Amino acid sequence: MPFALAPIAAWIWLVASAPAPTPTPVPRTALDLAQAGDRAYRANDMATFLRDYEEAVRLRPGDTRLLYNLACAQSRNGQTEAALATLRGLAGRRASFDLAGDTDFDPIRKEKGFAEVAAKMAALQNERITSGAVPAFTIPEKELAPEGVAYDPVTRAFFVASVRKGKILRIGPDGKVTDFVPPGQGLRSALGIGVDAKRRTLWAVNETIPLMNGATDADRDRPDSALFEFDLDTGRLRGKHVPPASPNAPHFDDLSVAADGRVYVNDGFHPRIYVFDPRRDSSGALEVWLESSGIDGGTQGLAATPDGRALYVSDYRGLYRVDTATRRVTPIPVPADVSLNGVDGLVLFGNSLIGIQNGVVPHRVTRVDLAPDGVGVVGARILEMNHPAFDEPTLGTIVDGTLYFTANNQGHRYYDTKHPYKPEDLQDAVILKLPLTPSP
């Protein structure tokens, strides 16, 4: 059962002097239940392990990581048919796991149904689904670790952020690649970027990521996350905007530029979203815009609607719609035949969400067509899976009905310290383009 979740801070109850009132139970989230289930697993309490994951899945149906651990719990508790049904459901969502290497399935390993679902998951590693993605351009730098992609409709130039080298490149309409923001301008690991063409601004979020650009594991707890503001025409640094002090430092890795100029920034380690409003802010500081128990874990991809009424959010486990007026968080239901886990990049195309997923195997790009209310789902399908260029796809942008996105960040290769990467094993950075059909 390899998919344990990181612990969160415990609740502290403040009680009055005797007689102490009976505290009102705090409703547990799916994340709380998963963490409790993991503790029960480590204590060899398999009955509680199963109960907690049954409830977690009830709260977050369609979450493939929760479903996988539920299958483990069902197997360990002698629920053979239930475990096989859960695994078949995962395979139906085209989510593949290494069943052969997990001893939690030893009790059901000799079942015919287990061999069948294991073979189906193994076959997913080579199943190709395509909607016509082809390379838009290739950047001849193998250790770039490309992340964010942005586009300026005025100059028709693309911009690509480098996690590894702490810089931002510009690809002109003639295909020429130059360092727009060269190393040494304050960026340690450049991640999500966005363009405000009207105000001629290139926004970029930055943090210090271990094993990137000289950072070490000691930097993990002091990421120095910040929002950088660059002149879109010259690359000149206009400002560096830092978040307010917090005992739990934020980790920025994506942003969304709203039509009115506001910039929403994620926090990959906490259920928070920050905002910076260049129209009114003179202090240069970001502010916490949302911190919600309705979101499990850290926020990831962000996509603001053109009318400014909503912000769509990924938390790497699912998708949400946030009403910008009330800040109400509403989960997007997960269709029965797709996985919404692992959405890193998130963009809005008409009334459809396009998710770039590197947290589910195989990696993919998925389209979710929304109902008129912006919450319900009328359809969903995988657009690209197992593309030959895929090696950790990340973020993207839409230009004239075409999705341009990073195909091969390759960041995972830097983290395997037991098997250090070899430069010759890396590939040049590839940005793919994928034509999209209009929303229904």
C-alpha positions as CSV (number, residue, x, y, z in Angstrom):
1,M,0.0,0.0,0.0
2,P,2.5,2.6,-1.2
3,F,0.3,5.6,-1.5
4,A,0.3,7.0,2.0
5,L,-0.5,10.7,2.4
6,A,1.6,13.2,4.3
7,P,0.3,14.1,7.8
8,I,-1.4,17.4,8.5
9,A,-1.5,19.4,11.7
10,A,-3.6,17.9,14.5
11,W,-6.7,19.7,15.8
12,I,-6.2,21.2,19.3
13,W,-9.3,21.4,21.4
14,L,-9.5,24.2,24.0
15,V,-11.8,23.2,26.8
16,A,-13.1,25.1,29.8
17,S,-12.6,24.1,33.4
18,A,-14.5,21.2,34.8
19,P,-17.1,20.0,34.1
20,A,-15.7,19.8,30.5
21,P,-18.4,19.8,27.8
22,T,-18.4,17.0,25.3
23,P,-16.6,18.4,22.2
24,T,-18.5,18.4,19.0
25,P,-16.9,16.0,16.6
26,V,-15.1,17.7,13.7
27,P,-16.3,16.3,10.4
28,R,-13.5,14.4,8.8
29,T,-12.4,15.0,5.2
30,A,-11.4,12.4,2.8
31,L,-7.8,13.4,3.4
32,D,-8.3,13.0,7.2
33,L,-9.8,9.6,6.7
34,A,-7.0,8.5,4.3
35,Q,-4.3,9.6,6.9
36,A,-6.2,7.7,9.6
37,G,-6.4,4.7,7.4
38,D,-2.7,4.8,6.8
39,R,-2.0,4.9,10.5
40,A,-4.3,1.9,11.0
41,Y,-2.5,0.1,8.3
42,R,0.9,0.7,10.0
43,A,-0.6,-0.6,13.2
44,N,-1.8,-3.7,11.4
45,D,-5.5,-2.8,12.2
46,M,-6.9,-3.9,8.9
47,A,-10.5,-3.5,9.9
48,T,-10.1,0.2,10.6
49,F,-7.9,0.5,7.5
50,L,-10.8,-0.7,5.4
51,R,-13.5,1.3,7.2
52,D,-11.6,4.6,6.8
53,Y,-10.9,4.1,3.1
54,E,-14.6,3.1,2.5
55,E,-15.6,6.4,4.0
56,A,-12.9,8.3,2.2
57,V,-14.0,6.9,-1.2
58,R,-17.6,7.7,-0.3
59,L,-16.6,11.4,0.2
60,R,-14.4,11.5,-2.9
61,P,-15.7,9.0,-5.4
62,G,-13.5,8.5,-8.4
63,D,-10.2,9.4,-6.6
64,T,-7.9,6.7,-8.0
65,R,-5.4,6.9,-5.2
66,L,-8.1,6.3,-2.6
67,L,-9.7,3.6,-4.7
68,Y,-6.3,1.8,-5.0
69,N,-5.9,1.8,-1.2
70,L,-9.4,0.7,-0.8
71,A,-8.7,-2.3,-3.0
72,C,-5.7,-3.1,-0.8
73,A,-7.9,-2.9,2.3
74,Q,-10.5,-5.1,0.7
75,S,-7.9,-7.7,-0.2
76,R,-6.4,-7.7,3.3
77,N,-9.8,-8.1,4.8
78,G,-10.8,-11.1,2.7
79,Q,-13.2,-9.2,0.4
80,T,-12.0,-10.8,-2.8
81,E,-14.8,-9.9,-5.1
82,A,-15.0,-6.4,-3.8
83,A,-11.2,-5.9,-4.3
84,L,-11.4,-7.2,-7.8
85,A,-14.3,-5.0,-8.6
86,T,-12.4,-1.9,-7.3
87,L,-9.4,-2.8,-9.4
88,R,-11.5,-3.3,-12.5
89,G,-13.0,0.1,-11.9
90,L,-9.5,1.6,-11.8
91,A,-8.5,-0.1,-15.0
92,G,-11.8,1.2,-16.6
93,R,-10.6,4.7,-15.7
94,R,-7.3,3.8,-17.5
95,A,-5.3,4.1,-14.2
96,S,-2.4,1.7,-14.0
97,F,-0.7,0.5,-10.8
98,D,2.1,-2.0,-10.2
99,L,0.0,-4.8,-8.8
100,A,2.8,-7.4,-9.1
101,G,4.9,-5.5,-6.6
102,D,2.3,-5.0,-3.9
103,T,2.1,-7.7,-1.2
104,D,-1.3,-6.4,-0.1
105,F,-2.7,-8.4,-3.0
106,D,-1.2,-11.7,-2.1
107,P,-4.5,-12.9,-0.6
108,I,-6.2,-12.6,-4.1
109,R,-3.1,-13.0,-6.4
110,K,-4.1,-16.5,-7.5
111,E,-7.6,-15.5,-8.5
112,K,-8.3,-15.6,-12.2
113,G,-9.8,-12.2,-12.1
114,F,-6.7,-10.7,-10.5
115,A,-4.5,-12.0,-13.4
116,E,-6.9,-10.4,-15.9
117,V,-7.0,-7.0,-14.3
118,A,-3.2,-7.0,-13.7
119,A,-2.7,-7.8,-17.4
120,K,-5.2,-5.0,-18.4
121,M,-3.3,-2.5,-16.2
122,A,0.0,-3.5,-17.7
123,A,-1.4,-3.1,-21.2
124,L,-2.3,0.5,-20.4
125,Q,1.4,1.3,-20.4
126,N,1.4,1.0,-24.1
127,E,-2.2,2.0,-25.0
128,R,-2.0,5.0,-27.3
129,I,-4.8,7.6,-27.3
130,T,-4.3,10.6,-29.6
131,S,-6.2,13.7,-30.8
132,G,-3.4,14.8,-33.0
133,A,-0.8,16.3,-30.7
134,V,2.4,17.1,-32.6
135,P,5.6,19.1,-31.6
136,A,5.1,22.8,-31.9
137,F,8.8,23.4,-31.2
138,T,11.8,21.8,-29.6
139,I,14.2,23.7,-27.4
140,P,17.8,22.2,-27.7
141,E,18.5,22.2,-24.0
142,K,18.4,18.8,-22.2
143,E,18.6,20.1,-18.6
144,L,16.0,22.8,-19.0
145,A,13.2,21.1,-17.0
146,P,10.5,23.2,-18.8
147,E,7.4,24.0,-16.9
148,G,5.1,27.0,-17.7
149,V,4.1,28.1,-21.2
150,A,2.6,31.5,-22.1
151,Y,1.8,33.4,-25.2
152,D,1.8,37.1,-26.2
153,P,-0.8,37.8,-28.9
154,V,0.7,41.1,-29.8
155,T,4.2,39.9,-30.7
156,R,3.1,36.3,-31.4
157,A,5.9,35.1,-29.1
158,F,5.8,32.1,-26.8
159,F,7.5,32.0,-23.4
160,V,8.7,28.9,-21.5
161,A,9.9,28.8,-17.9
162,S,12.8,26.6,-16.8
163,V,12.7,25.0,-13.3
164,R,16.2,23.7,-13.6
165,K,18.0,26.8,-14.8
166,G,15.9,29.6,-13.2
167,K,15.2,31.4,-16.4
168,I,12.5,32.2,-19.0
169,L,13.0,31.7,-22.7
170,R,11.3,33.4,-25.6
171,I,10.4,31.7,-28.8
172,G,9.7,34.2,-31.5
173,P,7.3,33.8,-34.5
174,D,10.3,32.9,-36.5
175,G,11.1,30.0,-34.1
176,K,14.3,31.7,-32.7
177,V,14.9,30.8,-29.1
178,T,16.5,33.3,-26.7
179,D,16.9,33.8,-23.0
180,F,14.2,36.5,-22.3
181,V,14.9,36.5,-18.5
182,P,18.4,35.0,-18.2
183,P,19.7,33.2,-15.1
184,G,20.7,35.4,-12.2
185,Q,17.7,37.7,-12.2
186,G,16.3,36.4,-9.0
187,L,14.5,33.3,-10.2
188,R,15.6,30.0,-8.6
189,S,13.0,27.7,-10.1
190,A,10.7,29.4,-12.6
191,L,7.4,27.5,-12.8
192,G,4.0,28.8,-13.8
193,I,3.9,31.9,-16.1
194,G,1.2,34.0,-17.6
195,V,0.8,37.0,-19.9
196,D,-1.2,40.1,-19.4
197,A,-1.0,41.5,-22.9
198,K,-3.0,44.6,-22.2
199,R,-0.7,45.7,-19.3
200,R,2.4,44.3,-21.1
201,T,3.3,42.1,-18.2
202,L,4.8,38.6,-17.9
203,W,4.0,37.1,-14.6
204,A,6.0,34.2,-13.1
205,V,5.9,32.2,-9.9
206,N,9.1,31.0,-8.4
207,E,10.2,28.9,-5.5
208,T,13.4,27.2,-4.4
209,I,13.0,23.5,-5.4
210,P,15.6,21.0,-4.0
211,L,18.0,19.6,-6.5
212,M,17.2,22.3,-8.9
213,N,19.5,25.3,-9.8
214,G,21.9,24.6,-6.9
215,A,19.2,24.1,-4.2
216,T,19.5,21.3,-1.6
217,D,17.1,19.4,0.6
218,A,17.8,22.0,3.3
219,D,15.8,24.5,1.2
220,R,12.6,22.5,1.3
221,D,11.2,24.3,4.3
222,R,12.2,27.8,3.1
223,P,11.0,27.8,-0.5
224,D,11.1,31.7,-0.8
225,S,8.1,31.6,-3.0
226,A,7.3,34.8,-4.8
227,L,5.4,36.3,-7.7
228,F,7.7,38.0,-10.2
229,E,6.6,40.8,-12.5
230,F,8.5,41.3,-15.8
231,D,8.0,43.8,-18.6
232,L,6.6,41.8,-21.5
233,D,8.6,43.7,-24.1
234,T,12.0,44.0,-22.5
235,G,12.2,41.3,-19.8
236,R,13.0,44.0,-17.2
237,L,12.1,43.1,-13.6
238,R,9.3,45.4,-12.4
239,G,8.7,43.9,-9.1
240,K,8.9,40.9,-6.8
241,H,5.8,40.2,-4.7
242,V,6.1,38.1,-1.6
243,P,3.3,36.4,0.4
244,P,2.5,37.4,4.0
245,A,4.5,35.7,6.7
246,S,3.1,32.3,7.7
247,P,4.1,29.4,9.9
248,N,3.4,27.2,7.0
249,A,5.4,28.7,4.1
250,P,3.6,28.5,0.7
251,H,5.0,26.7,-2.3
252,F,4.1,28.5,-5.5
253,D,4.1,26.6,-8.8
254,D,1.2,27.9,-10.9
255,L,-0.9,31.0,-11.5
256,S,-3.8,32.3,-13.5
257,V,-4.1,35.8,-14.9
258,A,-7.7,37.0,-14.9
259,A,-9.2,39.3,-17.5
260,D,-9.3,42.2,-15.1
261,G,-5.5,41.9,-14.3
262,R,-5.7,40.1,-11.0
263,V,-3.2,37.2,-10.6
264,Y,-4.3,34.1,-8.7
265,V,-1.4,32.0,-7.3
266,N,-1.6,28.5,-5.9
267,D,0.0,26.9,-2.9
268,G,1.1,23.4,-3.8
269,F,1.5,22.3,-0.1
270,H,-1.7,23.8,1.4
271,P,-5.4,24.4,0.5
272,R,-4.7,28.1,-0.2
273,I,-4.9,30.5,-3.1
274,Y,-3.2,33.9,-3.1
275,V,-4.2,37.0,-5.2
276,F,-2.3,40.0,-6.3
277,D,-4.3,42.9,-7.8
278,P,-2.0,45.3,-9.7
279,R,-4.8,47.8,-10.2
280,R,-4.9,48.7,-6.5
281,D,-2.0,47.2,-4.6
282,S,0.9,49.5,-3.8
283,S,2.6,47.5,-1.1
284,G,3.8,44.8,-3.5
285,A,2.5,42.1,-1.2
286,L,0.3,39.1,-2.1
287,E,-2.7,38.3,0.1
288,V,-4.4,35.1,1.0
289,W,-7.6,35.0,-1.1
290,L,-8.8,31.5,-0.1
291,E,-8.0,29.0,2.5
292,S,-10.6,26.3,2.5
293,S,-11.2,23.0,4.2
294,G,-13.3,22.1,1.2
295,I,-10.1,21.5,-0.8
296,D,-8.0,18.4,0.2
297,G,-4.3,19.2,0.2
298,G,-2.4,21.8,-1.8
299,T,-3.8,23.6,-4.8
300,Q,-2.3,23.1,-8.2
301,G,-3.6,24.2,-11.6
302,L,-5.8,27.4,-11.7
303,A,-8.0,28.7,-14.5
304,A,-10.0,31.9,-14.2
305,T,-13.2,32.3,-16.3
306,P,-13.2,35.2,-18.8
307,D,-16.1,36.9,-17.0
308,G,-14.2,36.8,-13.6
309,R,-17.1,35.0,-11.9
310,A,-15.3,31.8,-11.1
311,L,-11.9,30.2,-10.7
312,Y,-11.4,26.5,-11.4
313,V,-8.9,24.7,-9.2
314,S,-7.1,21.4,-9.1
315,D,-5.8,19.9,-5.9
316,Y,-4.0,17.0,-7.6
317,R,-6.9,14.7,-6.6
318,G,-9.8,16.4,-8.3
319,L,-11.3,19.6,-9.6
320,Y,-13.3,22.4,-8.0
321,R,-15.2,25.6,-9.0
322,V,-14.7,28.6,-6.7
323,D,-17.2,31.4,-6.9
324,T,-15.1,34.5,-6.8
325,A,-17.8,36.6,-5.2
326,T,-18.7,34.3,-2.3
327,R,-15.5,32.1,-2.4
328,R,-17.7,29.1,-2.2
329,V,-15.9,25.9,-3.2
330,T,-17.9,23.3,-5.2
331,P,-16.3,19.9,-6.3
332,I,-16.6,18.9,-9.9
333,P,-18.0,15.4,-10.1
334,V,-15.7,12.7,-11.5
335,P,-17.1,10.8,-14.5
336,A,-17.2,7.0,-14.2
337,D,-14.7,6.4,-17.0
338,V,-11.9,8.9,-16.4
339,S,-9.5,9.8,-13.7
340,L,-9.1,13.4,-12.6
341,N,-6.1,12.7,-10.3
342,G,-2.8,14.3,-10.9
343,V,-4.0,17.4,-12.8
344,D,-1.0,19.7,-12.8
345,G,-1.8,22.1,-15.6
346,L,-5.4,23.4,-15.9
347,V,-6.8,25.6,-18.7
348,L,-10.3,26.6,-19.7
349,F,-11.5,26.3,-23.2
350,G,-15.0,27.6,-23.7
351,N,-17.1,25.6,-21.3
352,S,-14.5,22.8,-21.0
353,L,-11.7,22.2,-18.7
354,I,-8.4,20.7,-20.1
355,G,-6.3,19.0,-17.5
356,I,-2.6,18.0,-18.0
357,Q,-2.1,15.0,-15.8
358,N,1.3,13.8,-14.5
359,G,0.0,12.3,-11.3
360,V,-1.8,9.3,-12.8
361,V,-0.2,6.6,-14.9
362,P,-0.1,6.7,-17.8
363,H,0.3,10.5,-18.2
364,R,-2.4,12.1,-20.2
365,V,-4.4,15.2,-21.2
366,T,-8.1,15.0,-20.3
367,R,-11.0,17.1,-21.4
368,V,-14.0,17.7,-19.1
369,D,-17.1,19.3,-20.7
370,L,-19.1,21.2,-18.2
371,A,-22.8,21.7,-17.9
372,P,-24.2,25.3,-18.3
373,D,-24.0,25.8,-14.5
374,G,-20.3,25.4,-14.7
375,V,-20.2,22.5,-12.1
376,G,-22.0,19.5,-13.6
377,V,-20.2,17.4,-16.2
378,V,-21.8,16.4,-19.5
379,G,-18.9,14.5,-20.9
380,A,-15.2,13.7,-20.5
381,R,-12.5,11.9,-22.4
382,I,-8.8,11.5,-22.7
383,L,-7.3,13.5,-25.6
384,E,-3.7,12.3,-25.4
385,M,-2.2,9.4,-23.5
386,N,1.2,7.8,-23.9
387,H,2.5,10.3,-26.4
388,P,6.0,9.4,-27.5
389,A,7.3,12.8,-26.2
390,F,5.7,12.4,-22.8
391,D,8.1,12.4,-19.8
392,E,6.1,14.4,-17.2
393,P,3.9,16.8,-19.0
394,T,3.1,19.9,-16.9
395,L,1.5,23.2,-17.9
396,G,0.1,24.9,-21.0
397,T,-1.8,27.6,-22.6
398,I,-4.5,27.9,-25.4
399,V,-3.8,29.9,-28.5
400,D,-6.5,30.2,-31.3
401,G,-8.1,26.9,-30.2
402,T,-4.9,25.0,-29.9
403,L,-3.4,23.8,-26.6
404,Y,0.4,24.3,-26.3
405,F,1.9,22.5,-23.4
406,T,5.1,21.1,-22.0
407,A,5.5,17.5,-22.8
408,N,8.7,16.5,-21.0
409,N,9.6,18.3,-17.8
410,Q,11.6,15.2,-16.7
411,G,11.9,16.6,-13.2
412,H,11.4,13.2,-11.6
413,R,14.8,12.2,-13.0
414,Y,16.6,14.7,-10.8
415,Y,15.0,13.3,-7.6
416,D,16.2,9.7,-7.8
417,T,19.4,10.2,-5.8
418,K,20.0,6.5,-5.7
419,H,20.2,6.4,-9.4
420,P,21.6,9.8,-10.5
421,Y,20.5,10.9,-13.9
422,K,22.9,11.0,-16.8
423,P,22.7,14.1,-19.1
424,E,22.7,11.8,-22.1
425,D,19.5,10.1,-20.8
426,L,17.6,13.4,-21.0
427,Q,15.7,14.8,-24.0
428,D,15.6,18.2,-25.5
429,A,12.6,20.2,-24.2
430,V,9.4,19.6,-26.3
431,I,6.3,21.8,-26.5
432,L,3.4,20.0,-28.1
433,K,0.4,21.5,-29.8
434,L,-3.0,19.8,-29.6
435,P,-6.0,21.2,-31.7
436,L,-9.2,21.4,-29.7
437,T,-12.8,21.2,-31.0
438,P,-15.3,23.8,-29.8
439,S,-17.1,23.1,-26.5
440,P,-20.5,21.5,-26.9
